[in-house]
Amino acid sequence: MCEFFDRIEAKGKAAGIAEGRAEGRLKERETGIRNTVRLCKDFGADLEKTIRQLIELYSLSEDEAARKADEYWNLV
């Protein structure tokens, strides 16, 4: 019976680790998007050029890239 619980515990730990890694990747991607917007703005790119960069670098749809650019444009 203990072996059964040990296996369940191991599966739970593995699932938790995988979930934490996935969350970390999403957070890092969002940080990258925010930094890209900041760099584009710092180097004089307009909002439209920034949106094109987000589409190219992060494979975002045009709508999603526009939302992200708008979200971060005035924060940086």
N, C-alpha and C positions, 0 to 999 in steps of 0.2 A: 504494500500500500504506500510506503514512503517513496518508493521509486516513482510511482504514479504522480505524487505531489511534486517530487523533484523535477520531473519532466514538465509539468504544468508551470512550475516556477521558472524554469529555464526558458520555456516558450514565451512567458510573460516578459522576462528580462530582454530577450531578443527583440520582441515586438516594441518594447519601450525604447531600446537603443535605436531601432530603425526609425521610429517616430521622431525621436530627438534629432537624428541626422537629417531627416526630411525637413523638419522645421528649421534647422540650421541652414540648409541649402536655400530655402525660401527667403529666410531673413537676409542671407548674403546676396541673393539675387536682387532683393529690394534695395539693399545698400548700394549695389552696383548701379542700379537704375538711377537712384538719387544722385550718386556721384557723377554719373554721365551727364545728367541735367546740369549739375553745378559746373562741370568742366566746359560744357557747350556754352553756357551762359558766360562764364569767365573769359572764354576765348572769343566772345562776340557773336556767336551763332544766334540766329533768331529762333523763335519757338518752332517754326515749321521745320527748320533744319535739324533741330533737336529731336523732334518727333521722328524724322526720317532715320536719325542715328539710333534711336531706341528700337525702331522696327528692324533695322539691320542687325544690331548687336544682340538683341534679346528675343528676336522672332515674335514680337508683339504684333497684334492686329493694329490697324491704324487708329481705331477707336480707343483701344487700351493704351497705346503709346501716347495719344493726345491726353487721355485722363491722367496718366502718370506725369507727363510733362507739365500739365496745368497744376497738378498737385504739388510738385516740387519747385516749380519755377520761382515762386515768390518766397519760398522757405530758405532758399540758398542765396 
